[in-house]
Structure formats: structure tokens, C-alpha cells
Amino acid sequence: MLTAAGTAATLVCLLGVVWLGPAAALLNVMTAVPAVYLSIRLGLRYGLILVGATSVFLLLLSSPYTLATYLALFGTGSVLLSFFLLTRTPWDRAAFYAVSGALLFSVLLMLLVTITGSVTPTELIERIVQAEAEQTMQIYRQSGFSEQQLQEVGQVVDRLAAFVTTGFLGILVAILVSIQALTLLVLRALTRKHYSIPGVAFSVWRLPARLIWLLIFSGFTAFLGLPVLSWLGQNLLLVLLPLYFLQGMAVISSFLQHRPWPIAIKGLIYLALLVLSPLPLIVVSIGIFDLWIDFRKNRQEKLS
């Protein structure tokens, strides 16, 4: 029964954007949650059954492209995250392994398509981006937008498509990281003494200090003007900046947990930091400078 409910929830999250429009975009990122939740509560085989059942339904109800997208972005990562959490691997390392496995699966799948379809990797990426752009426009058309609004959205989508084509690999990794981060956030919220998430509290979590040198390298090479190095630097930035955003949010979480504010107020603060420009850039900056300033240490010293 729970597996059937989880499969239905997974399909709603995955296809919700198509059925409900752009407002359901957040549901799409939560597609991996049901499989991981069932695995932690009942055992890994329940998560595997859910992923298998979802794959069968997608094969029957949708296209092979949708099935491949589900397995690459959600299915593989959910199984790996569940496995490592169940073996009591700290949550940050479990997420790293899940992202690495999902990325490897995605790359192998793309290589298989290029070999069997007689297309180059660049052509395949362009087709993927174009398919996503067309699907996005179709969703907006079904949402009742006027012709003028559709033209404006189309111009934005075209510019984004060009950017995504160049930074496809970095954006793919950033999406996988975001999916795992949101999945862990929801799992922690649903704990209620049914299970525990191994690892340190998010409020004290930080990235390895040496990673800052990779950030400096990527920032330097991204603007050198040399095509290959610029491509490498831009894709590295697309991966590293979201990671430092998470570290900045950990600093904010450390600050907010000592405030006796209602959960709703704290939730609105987190939401604002996520969506209101330029607050995300400020959070990224906090995450970067936390290496030298150590905001949380200074706060602990004041409290003591």
C-alpha cells in the first residue's frame, strides 16, 4: 500500500509541471523523496520496488526520454542515497556518492545514445536543451499566457537555452546537488523519531577548506578568454557556487536556531534568501568568507 502511494506521489512530483503548470516546479525537484523515505522507513527493497514501478508506469504512460530523465536525475540518486544512509554514512558523504553515481549514470546513458544514434555529444546536448525548451513553452501555452507574454517568455527561454548548452555539465551537477539537498531537508523534517539521519547537524556543516582553491581557479579561468579553459571555469563555477550557497545557508541556520522565532517566520526567511535577488548572492558570499571569518565560531564565543 505504501509502495503504491509512494509511486503515485513520485509520478505527481515528476509530471506535476505538465499537469499543474509552472506553479508545480517545486514538486518536480522533490521526485526522489518518496523512494528515499520508504527505503529508510521500511528497507531498501521498498525503494527499489518504487523506482521500478515508477519506471514501468513512465514507459507505459510517457516517452523513453521521460523515463531516462527520471532514472538519471532521480531514480539512481534516490537508490544510492538510501543505500548509504542505511549503512550509516554521514549525510553529506551519502549525498556526494549519490550525486557522483547519478552523474556517472547520466554520462554513460548519453554516451550510449551518441553511439547508437550516430550523434556527437554536442548535438545530443543541443537536442536535450531544445526538447526542454519546447516543453517549457508548451507548459506556458497551456497556462493561459497571452501571445505577447509568450513572446517575452520565449525570448528568455532562448537565452537560457544558449546558456544551458554551454554550461550543461555544470548545470547537471548543480541540479543533482539541489535534488539531494532538498531530499535530505524533507527527510529531516519528516523524521519524527521514526529514523535518524547520520552526520553532523546542518548548522555546523562546512565544506573542505581546500575547495576554496578550486573556486579561485575556476573564477580565474572562466574569464581568461581561452575557449576550453573558460568552458571549464564556467562549469566549475556552476557546481561550486551552489555548494557555497549551502554553506552560507548553514551559517544562517546556525544564527536562526538560537532565535525564538516561529517556524513559519524562519521558513519565510529561508524562502526569501533563496528567491529574492540579490539575497542568494549574499548567502554565497557568506559561505565563501566563512572560511576566513568563521561566523559560527565568533557567535559561539559571544554566547559563551
N, C-alpha and C positions, 0 to 999 in steps of 0.2 A: 504493500500500500504506500509506504513512504517512498519507495523507489519510483512508483508511478507518479506520485505527487512531485517528486524531485525532477523527473523527466519533463513533466508538464511545465514546471517552473523554469527549467532550463530553456525550453522552447519559447516560452513567453519572453524571457530575457533576451534570447538571441534574435528572435523575429519581431520583437515588440516595436522596433523602429519602423518596420514595414507596416505593421498593423495599426500602430497608435501615432505614428508621426515622430517628428524631431523631439518632442517632449519626453519620449521614452528612451532617449540616448543613454541615460544613466543605467537603465535596466540592462542594456547590451553589455556594459562593462562588468556587470555582476553575473554573467552567464556561468562562470566557474563555481560560484558559491554553493549551489545545491549539491554538486558532486563531492566537493571537499567536505561540506558539512556532514553529509551522510557517511562518508568514509571515516571521519573522526568519531562520529557518534556510534556507528554500527559495525565498522570494519571496511577495509579497503575493497573487498569484493563487491560491496553495495555501490561504491563509487564507480567501479569498473562496469557493473551492470548498467548503471545510469548512463555512463558515457556511451556504452554500446547501444543501448536502447535509443538514445538521442540520435546517434549516427544513423541507425536504421530508419527512424522517422524522417530525418532530413533527406536521406536517399530517396524515400518514397514521396515526400511532400515537396521537396525543393530540388535544387540543382547540385551536381557534383561540386561545383565551385563553392556553394554554401557549406557543404559537408567538409571540404578541405579547409575552409576558413575556420570552421568550428574546431576541428581537430588541431589545427596549427595554433590558434590563439587561445583556446580554452580547454579542449579535451586533454591534450598531452600535459599541459601545465597543471591542470587540476589533479590528475593522477599522480604526477611526480610530487607536487606539494603535499598531497595527502600521505604518500608513502614516507616522505622524510619527516613530516610532523609526527606520524605514528611511531617512527623509530627514535623519537625524542631529539631530533636535530633542531638546534635553535632556529627560530622562525626566519631570521634574516638569511642564514645559510640555506635553509629549505627553499626560500623564495629564489635565491640565486641559482640553486640547482634546477628549480622548476623553469625559470626563465631560460637558462642555458639549454635544457632539454627541449623546450618548445622552440627555441631558435634553431637548434640543430635539426629538429623535425621539419621546420618550415623551409630551411635551406635545402635539405635533401629532397623535399617534395618539389621545390622549384627546380632543382637540378633534374629530377625525373621528368618534369613537364617539358623542360627545354630539350632534353634528349629525345623524348618520344614525339614531341610536337615540332621539332626542327625549327626552333626559335632561339634567339640569343637571350641571355639573361636580361639585357636592357629592354628588348622588345617585350618580354614577359612582364617586367615591372610596369612598363607603359600600359600594357593591356589591363593589368590588375588595377592600376590607378584610374584608368579610363572607365573601367567597369564600376568602380566605387563611386566615381564622379557622376556617372549616369544614374546609378541607384539613388544617390543623394538628391539629384534633381527630380527624379520620379517621386520621391517622398514629399518634396516641397510642392510638386504639382498636385499631389493628392491631398495636401493640407489646405488647399483653397487659396493659395497665394495669387495675387493679381499678376497680369502679364509684365507690368513694369517691375514689380518685386522679383519675379522670376528672372528677369534680365539682370537685375542687380546681383541676385544670388548666383546666377550663372557666371558672372564676371569674377566674383570672389572664389567660386569653386574652380574656375580655370586657373587662377593664380595659385591657389592651394595645390592643384594637381601638378603644376610645374615644380613647385617646391618639394612636394612629396616624392616626385620621381627622382629628384637629385638626392634627397635625404632618406630614401626608402629604408635602408638598413637601420639607420639610427632611429627612425620613427618606429619601425617594427619593434626594436628592443625597448624603446620607451613605452610603447603600448603594452608589451608583455610585462614590464615592470609595474605599470599602473594597474593592470589587471590583478597581479599577485598582491600588490599593496592594498587595493580595495577589498579583495577577498579576505585577507588577513584582518583588516579592520572590521568587516562584518562578522567574521568568525569570533573575534574577541568580544564584540557586542552581544553575540548570541551564546556566550559561554554558559552563564547561569549555573556554574558548578557541575555541568554535565561532562566537561573535559577541560583541559588546560593547554595553553599554547606555550611550548617550551621557548626559553630565551629571555633576554633582558626586557624590561619594560620599555615601551617606545619612547617615553620621556627621557630616558638616559642613553638611548641608542645613538651611535655616531658612525660615520664612515671611516675606513682606514685613513690615517693621516697622509700616507704616501700618495693617495689618489689625487691630491691637490696638484702634484707634478704633471699628471696626465691631463688635468684640466688646463693647466698653464700651457702645456704643449699643444693641446687641441685649439685653444684660443689663439695661439700664435700662428699655427699653420692654417687656420681657417681663413685668415686674411692675407696670406702671403701672395696670392695671385697665381700660384702654380696649380694647375688643374687637379692633379692627383692628390697633392698634399692638402689643398683646400677642401676637396671632397672628403678626405679622411678626417680633417679637423672638424668640419661641419657635422659629420655623422657622430663623431665622438662627443661633441657638444650636445647633440640631441639626446644622447644617453646620459651624460654626466650631469647636466643641469637639472633634470627631474630628480636625480639621486640627491643632489644638494638641496633641492626643494624639500624632499622628505626629511633631510637633516634639519633644515630650518623649521619645519613643522614640529619636529621632535623638541626643538628649543621652545617653541611656542607652547607645546603641550606641557613641558616642564613648568612653564610660567603659569599656565591656566589651572593646573591641578592643585595649586596652592590657593586658588581663589574660590571663595564660597558662592560662586555664581550658579544659577540653574543650568541644567544640562542643555536646555533649549538655547540659552544665551551663548554658551560655549559652542554649540553646533552652528549658530549663525556666524560666529566669529571665524570658525574654520571654513565655512562656506564662502564668506567674504574674502578670506585670504586666498581661496582657490580660484575665484572667478572675477573679482573686481580688479581691473588694472589700475595702477601698477603694483598692487599688493603682492602678486606672485613673484615678481622680480625682487621685491624687498625680502620676501621669505628666502629666496635663493641666496641673496647676499648674506642674510643671517647665517644660513647653512655654511657658506664658504668661510666667513670671518669667524665662525665658531671655532675653527682650528686654532686661531691665534688668540682670540679674546676669551674663549671658553665661557660663554654666557652663563651656563648652568653652574659652573664651579663658583663664579662670583656670587651668584644668587644663594648657593648653599652656604657660602661663608657669611653672607649677611644674615641668613636665617639662624646660623649657629652663634 
